[in-house]
Amino acid sequence: MNRQGDMERTFAALPPVGGGGFARTWWGRAWLKALEDTALDGQQLKKGRKHARDGAVGAVSVRPGRITAVVTDRDGTALRSDVLLQELTDEEWDRFLDMAAARAGHIAALLDRDMPPHLVEDAAAAGIELLPGIGDLEPECACDAWDHCPHTAALCYQVARLLDQDPFVLLLVRGRGERRLLDELQIRSAARAAREEGADGEGDGDREEAVVSAGVRADEAFAARDILPPLPAPPPLPGQPGEPPVLDTEAKPAPGVDPAALELLAADAAARAHRMLADALAPGHEVQPLEPALTPDQDAVRLAAAPAPDGASSWAAVRLAVATGRRQADLHLATRAWRLGGPAALAVLEGDAAPAPELLARAEALLTEAWEDGERPTLRAAAPGRWTVPGADVQLRLGGDGRWWPYRKEGGRWAPAGPAAPDPASALAEAAG
């Protein structure tokens, strides 16, 4: 299993919260106690609570040893804030996993997103401190404060809300992602059960491998379909795409890796995934045809046509123009066509292929029938599937699917003037404005 993506999670910004405490669970309150016992200035904590209540904390990125978010001051200043917590060593994780695997209740509690006191107590007895103590939450903030400031305090209060929902957030900061942790617990539990039942002379390593590789026959799983409970209803569609991870870290990127470009691609992937999920949850999605795969060139135009994060549109357009071998003016026309009709509109703009002869013959007939006698404009064939109106700087283009595209000359170049129309008269009216 590829666990690299398990080592960082990003949580969307939480909405403002009213009165009352920030933590409902005992481990969430323990997290805040570590903050409040560590900070030297209670006024900074008070301001931090106010920031968190007002929704000033942006998306929270969690990874081993570090939690990051952008916190916005009341004057609109956005500052990156980090809270550091020491990771457990590999030897400490081995002891924790052995301890947790020895009691089925510990595993069941974690699967239920619970962290019972006896789990933390058993871990402490094994010499592992899961929850932070005094001085363990180390602040780093762009405001250059040497102690907890309102920004790192606001981040800690927001993290307490995340911990209430999922204690695996704490375990990730301590150094283990959820999938890896559960996989290792399953392996150790299975191996322990096998040893208790008797290994029949097999070594522990062989028994462990046999247990992990064992599965269920496909015909047995299929036969059980009628006795299994129905699948739960799909979750509701989120209101907006998820926030991409924060890549502006203290670590230098690898050579050739551009964090800004990766953030743009991550935001684009999140938006596409949200749209695909919306399509999948829509009624009648079973009969919707699959979209054809895009070529790299088409996908670059699609990316250029998509809304870019603030400040990213200009440099992204330059890089995409270079990558596709286009001038920026050409890319501008390509993105305009894409927004009007996707790959079909782009193919018409760039003249990828002339319409089939049969389609051209039907088009000529339509051009004759689209207007009443005496109203038909003068049309001159400029190329296969293209007709211009002399002196009017407007043009009709025929797409490979038989639709008509309006074009208008702008700055000496033909540019798409609107979406496709089913007949040439409507398209020409659109081209004429």
MOSULDA-V189496 format. One line per field, one symbol per residue. phi: phi as a letter, one per 30 degrees, with the letter a starting at -180 (. if undefined). burial: I if it has 16 or more other ideal C-beta (glycine too) atoms within 10 Angstrom, else O. Layout:
phi = ???
burial = ???
This chain:
phi = .dceddcabbcdeddebddjddccdddddddddddddddccdddddddededddidcdecccbeiabbacccdddjdcbdbbbcbddddedddeddddddddbdddddddddhbbdedddddddddiccdddcdiddcdbbddidccdcedddedddddedddedaddedddddkbdddddddddddddddddddddjchiddeddddddddddbcddddddddddcddddddddddedaddddddcdcdddddeiccedddddddddddddddddddddddeiddcddddddcdedddddedddddceeicdddddddddddcicddddddddddddddaieddddddcheadededddddddddddcdbdeicdddbbdcaeibbcceichbbcbcddcidccdbbdbiibdbdclddbdbdddddddddi
burial = OOOOOIOIIIIOIIOOIOOOOIIOIOIIIIIIOIIOOIIOOOOIIOIIIOIIIOOIIIIIIIIIIIIIIIIIOOOOOOIIIIIIIOIIOOOIIOOIIOIIIOOOOIIOIIOOOOIIOOIIOIIOOOOIOIIIOOOIIIIIIOOOIOOIIIIIIIIIIIIIIIIIOIIIIIIIIIIIIIOIIIOIIOIIIIIIOIOOOOOOOOOOOOIIOOIOOOOOOOOOOOOOOOOOOOOOOOOOOOOOIIIIIIIOOOOOOOOOOOOIOOIIOIIIOIIOOIOOOOOOOOOOOOOOOOOOOOOOOIOIIIIIIIOIOOOOOOOIIOIIIOOIOIOOOOIOIIIIIIOIIIIIIIIIIOOOOOIOOOIOOOIOOOIOOIOOOOOOIOIOOOOOIIIIIOOOOIIIIIIOOOIIIIIIOOOOOIOIIIOIIOOIIOIIOIIOO
